Amino acid sequence: MIMDNNICLITGANSGIGKAAAIQLAQLGFYVLIGSRNKERGLSAVNDIKDKSKSDLVELIEIDMSLKASILTATKQINDRFKKLDVLIHNAADFDLSRKKPILTNEGIETIWATNHIGPIFLTIQLMDLIKKSEQGRIITVASQGLMLHPRLTIDLKDPEYKARNFSVSKAYYQSKLAQVMYTYWLAENLSDTLITVNCIRVTNVKIDIKRYPNLSGLMKFMYSIKSLFSISPDEMAKTYMYLATSPDLNRTTGKYFNEKNKIVNSSAYSKDEKNIEELMNLTMKYLE
Ligand SMILES: NC(=O)c1ccc[n+]([C@@H]2O[C@H](COP(=O)([O-])OP(=O)(O)OC[C@H]3O[C@@H](n4cnc5c(N)ncnc54)[C@H](OP(=O)(O)O)[C@@H]3O)[C@@H](O)[C@H]2O)c1
């Protein structure tokens, strides 16, 4: 039964946009693997997604995107059980604005850098053989419209983990999202002799469930409530995830950056520079050795 369906893995699919996309993909008949780092939250989401999509083709994959060990365990399970993977959506991200200083994972990497940049690349590598078995595999990365407020942002190649410079969640988050945009261009180029496409989504302001972030200060909660007045719903944003995951119009479209209206948009000059991309990826590969 599984082989007859298109199969998709979405990381961080137990809430927000990832969960909304999971419901829409399940409604279309996809077999949807719900990546979640927490079993309880993941199972609760799986039940809700099954209920809302009226599909039983939904299952939990426990995966913590900040940890290579967790990614290896999860991908072993996926590689053992499935014969192909059609769509991989790197949706999970760490952006808890209440954090005051860098926190290292138990593998010793700053958590935002590990979750939002290193983890997705390691996950893609572990699943690449399976994606190659799809008729037309699609890899989707997720960045942020907020990058437009930082057009001169660069990756600090000497200190991506804020060991020696002042840390803020916002700075670390946008650095990691810029790195994902650049990784998208690099991977698309590297896979240009295959049918696999790689595209990135520029997520706009989307309502978040503020209860998920209990440690935010009163001021931050107030700012989020104001921001939510100008935000679209996770369901709306998930339509772009669907477009990139399923539209036949995009069979041959790769290495592009899409906004919430499904339009191709530009990223910064820095992010498109081949030398900058090569330097970033050289640095990234050292984390994967
Ligand atoms: N909302 C916006 O305005 C906005 C704007 C720009 C970009 N984005 C991007 O859109 C994507 C989805 O965000 P959202 O708005 O849907 O927020 P969300 O509801 O907070 O979803 C984030 C998801 O990532 C998961 N996650 C965090 N760290 C993880 C880890 N180490 N391993 C596995 N999963 C992890 C969370 O799981 P837990 O439940 O375990 O925390 C959650 O499922 C993210 O990539 C975000 O950067 C959002």
The ligand as a Tripos MOL2 file, in Angstrom:
@<TRIPOS>MOLECULE
LIG
   48    52     1     0     0
SMALL
NO_CHARGES

@<TRIPOS>ATOM
      1 N1          5.7890   31.8150   11.7940 N.am      1 LIG1
      2 C1          6.4560   32.7230   11.1080 C.2       1 LIG1
      3 O1          6.0990   33.9280   11.0850 O.2       1 LIG1
      4 C2          7.6720   32.3260   10.3030 C.ar      1 LIG1
      5 C3          8.3620   33.3300    9.6070 C.ar      1 LIG1
      6 C4          9.4770   32.9750    8.8450 C.ar      1 LIG1
      7 C5          9.8800   31.6450    8.7810 C.ar      1 LIG1
      8 N2          9.1930   30.7050    9.4800 N.ar      1 LIG1
      9 C6          9.6650   29.3040    9.3700 C.3       1 LIG1
     10 O2          8.5720   28.4310    9.1490 O.3       1 LIG1
     11 C7          8.8910   27.1290    9.6770 C.3       1 LIG1
     12 C8          7.7390   26.6300   10.5310 C.3       1 LIG1
     13 O3          7.5490   27.5120   11.6240 O.3       1 LIG1
     14 P1          6.1160   27.6900   12.3240 P.3       1 LIG1
     15 O4          5.7040   29.0920   12.1440 O.co2     1 LIG1
     16 O5          5.2050   26.6100   11.8910 O.co2     1 LIG1
     17 O6          6.5350   27.5340   13.8670 O.3       1 LIG1
     18 P2          6.2310   26.3970   14.9430 P.3       1 LIG1
     19 O7          4.7650   26.1240   15.0160 O.co2     1 LIG1
     20 O8          6.9080   26.8360   16.1920 O.co2     1 LIG1
     21 O9          6.9360   25.1010   14.3390 O.3       1 LIG1
     22 C9          8.2810   24.8330   14.4810 C.3       1 LIG1
     23 C10         8.4200   23.3260   14.4630 C.3       1 LIG1
     24 O10         9.8330   23.0090   14.4930 O.3       1 LIG1
     25 C11         9.9900   22.0090   15.4830 C.3       1 LIG1
     26 N3         11.3440   21.9520   16.0100 N.ar      1 LIG1
     27 C12        12.0500   22.9180   16.6560 C.ar      1 LIG1
     28 N4         13.2490   22.4340   17.0090 N.ar      1 LIG1
     29 C13        13.3060   21.1450   16.5670 C.ar      1 LIG1
     30 C14        14.2750   20.1210   16.6230 C.ar      1 LIG1
     31 N5         15.4690   20.2960   17.2320 N.pl3     1 LIG1
     32 N6         13.9930   18.9310   16.0470 N.ar      1 LIG1
     33 C15        12.8140   18.7110   15.4430 C.ar      1 LIG1
     34 N7         11.8260   19.6390   15.3800 N.ar      1 LIG1
     35 C16        12.0860   20.8440   15.9340 C.ar      1 LIG1
     36 C17         8.9630   22.3320   16.5660 C.3       1 LIG1
     37 O11         8.7630   21.2050   17.3970 O.3       1 LIG1
     38 P3          8.4650   21.3070   18.9840 P.3       1 LIG1
     39 O12         6.9770   21.2390   19.1470 O.co2     1 LIG1
     40 O13         9.1490   20.1030   19.5310 O.co2     1 LIG1
     41 O14         9.0400   22.6000   19.4660 O.co2     1 LIG1
     42 C18         7.7790   22.6590   15.6860 C.3       1 LIG1
     43 O15         7.1400   21.4720   15.2900 O.3       1 LIG1
     44 C19        10.2120   27.2920   10.4340 C.3       1 LIG1
     45 O16        11.2730   26.8670    9.5910 O.3       1 LIG1
     46 C20        10.3110   28.7960   10.6510 C.3       1 LIG1
     47 O17        11.6510   29.2350   10.7610 O.3       1 LIG1
     48 C21         8.0980   30.9980   10.2390 C.ar      1 LIG1
@<TRIPOS>BOND
     1     1     2 1
     2     2     3 2
     3     2     4 1
     4     4     5 ar
     5     4    48 ar
     6     5     6 ar
     7     6     7 ar
     8     7     8 ar
     9     8     9 1
    10     8    48 ar
    11     9    10 1
    12     9    46 1
    13    10    11 1
    14    11    12 1
    15    11    44 1
    16    12    13 1
    17    13    14 1
    18    14    15 2
    19    14    16 1
    20    14    17 1
    21    17    18 1
    22    18    19 2
    23    18    20 1
    24    18    21 1
    25    21    22 1
    26    22    23 1
    27    23    24 1
    28    23    42 1
    29    24    25 1
    30    25    26 1
    31    25    36 1
    32    26    27 ar
    33    26    35 ar
    34    27    28 ar
    35    28    29 ar
    36    29    30 ar
    37    29    35 ar
    38    30    31 1
    39    30    32 ar
    40    32    33 ar
    41    33    34 ar
    42    34    35 ar
    43    36    37 1
    44    36    42 1
    45    37    38 1
    46    38    39 2
    47    38    40 1
    48    38    41 1
    49    42    43 1
    50    44    45 1
    51    44    46 1
    52    46    47 1
@<TRIPOS>SUBSTRUCTURE
     1 LIG1         1 GROUP 0 **** ****
